[in-house]
Amino acid sequence: MGYMPGAMAYAGPRTDGLAIASLICGIVGIVCFVICLGVILGPVAAIMGFISRQRIASSGGTLAGGGLALAGLILGVAAFAISVIWFFYWISTTHTTSP
């Protein structure tokens, strides 16, 4: 068989770039929680993941990456929470007063 002149190749739905960006921000926020980068990147990842999921749902099948967007949203929330917990833990252990 092989290549047929004039035939169109099937192109699947493209992955939404916002979903990929959300996942990357979520991962970096989790990895860099020690320097409290998750406080900034966490909400960014969560918002981008939420918007991307809406775009994918309303695209009519032309956009893919719903799982990536959901993972970015979850990692963003987790990065924010871990960074805030780490910050307060660090404050409580380094700034204690002795009698």
N, C-alpha and C positions, 0 to 999 in steps of 0.2 A: 504494500500500500504506500506508505510514506507520505511525502508532502504533495498536496494537491494545489495547483495554482488557483488563486481566487478564493480559497477556503479561508474562513475566519477562525482564528484560534479562540478557544473559550478562555475568557478572563474572569476569574472569580472576584468576589467582592474584595475591595482593598481595605486594609486595616486602618482604622482611624488613627491619625497621628497624635491626637489628644489622648487617646488611650495609652499609647506607648509612652508619651511624656509623663502621664500620671503614674504609670508603673515605675519609671525611672526615678521620679521625684520621691515616690514612696520608699523605694529601696535605699536611695541615698539618705533619706531622712532616718530610716531605721539604723543603717550602718553608722551614721554620724550622730547618734543621739547623745554621745558623751559631750560634744561641744554644743549641744542644744540646737542643732540644725533642724531637728524634727519640728521645733516650734514654728519655724518658717515654712519648711517644705511639706510638713504634714497637712496643713489646711490647703495648700496649693494643690497637692496630689489629690486630696479628697474632692475638692471643687472640680478639678479637671476630670476626674473619674466620673463624677456625677453628671457633668455636662456631656461627656463623651457617651455615657450610657443613653442619655436622652437623644443625642444625635444618631446613634446607631439604631435605636428603636424606631425613630421616625424616618429613617433613610429608605425604608422599603426593601431592604436586603442588599443595598449597594455598598454599605459599610459593614465591616466586621470588627471584631476586637472587644466584644462585650465582656469576655472573661478577663482580658487585660485591664479594662477600665474598672471592673469590680475589684480586681486584685489591687490596683493602684489606690482605689478609694479606701479599701480596708487597711492597706499598709500605711496610708496617709494618716488615718485616725490612730492607728497603733503607734506610729512614729511621734505624733503629737503627744499622746498620752505617756509614752515612755520617756520622752524628753522632759516633760513637766515633772514627772515623778523623780527622774534622775536629778533635776535641778533642786527640788526641795530636799531630797536626800543629801545632796552635796552641801547645801546651805546648813542643814541641821548637823552634819558631822564636822564641818570645818569651822563653824562659828559658835561653838558651844563655850559657855563661860564656866570657869571653875571657881568654887567659893573660896 
